């Protein structure tokens, strides 16, 4: 079982994390809606924690978008297997 610290996420955000293959690939479920596009990146990894940021990028120009919410599965690559380290999830939104 993966140890998870999801205190940096909004209450309604998904909290699903898994490993694949040799443990260096970590999967997460992100959240995006309308014209937003979700991505994930590793902010930091050390002996005890792996910090993963979930980012929703919104278009700078306003446009008509559907009002649906999607939960895409994403993966990030670690330099070493996750093993017993805690995954710390944070999220933010930006316009590009």
C-alpha positions, 0 to 999 in steps of 0.5 A, spaced: 500 500 500 502 506 498 503 512 503 499 518 501 499 525 504 493 529 500 492 534 505 494 539 499 488 537 495 481 540 495 476 536 499 473 533 492 479 532 488 481 524 487 486 521 491 488 515 487 496 513 487 499 506 484 506 504 482 507 500 475 513 496 473 519 496 477 516 501 482 519 507 478 513 509 475 507 512 479 500 513 477 495 518 479 488 520 478 488 528 476 482 532 475 480 537 469 474 540 466 471 544 460 477 547 456 482 545 462 488 540 461 491 536 467 498 534 467 503 531 473 510 532 475 515 530 480 517 537 484 521 533 489 524 526 491 528 524 497 529 518 501 522 519 505 517 523 500 516 524 493 512 530 492 507 530 485 504 536 483 497 536 479 497 542 474 490 544 470 492 548 465 487 553 462 487 557 456 488 564 456 483 566 451 476 565 454 472 560 449 466 556 450 467 550 453 463 544 456 462 544 463 464 536 464 469 534 469 474 529 467 479 524 471 485 522 467 490 517 469 497 520 469 504 517 470 510 520 472 517 517 472 522 517 479 529 516 479 528 510 484 523 505 486 517 508 490 518 503 495 516 505 502 516 513 501 510 517 502 507 520 496 505 528 497 500 530 492 499 538 491 495 541 485 494 548 482 491 551 476 494 556 471 493 559 465 497 559 458 
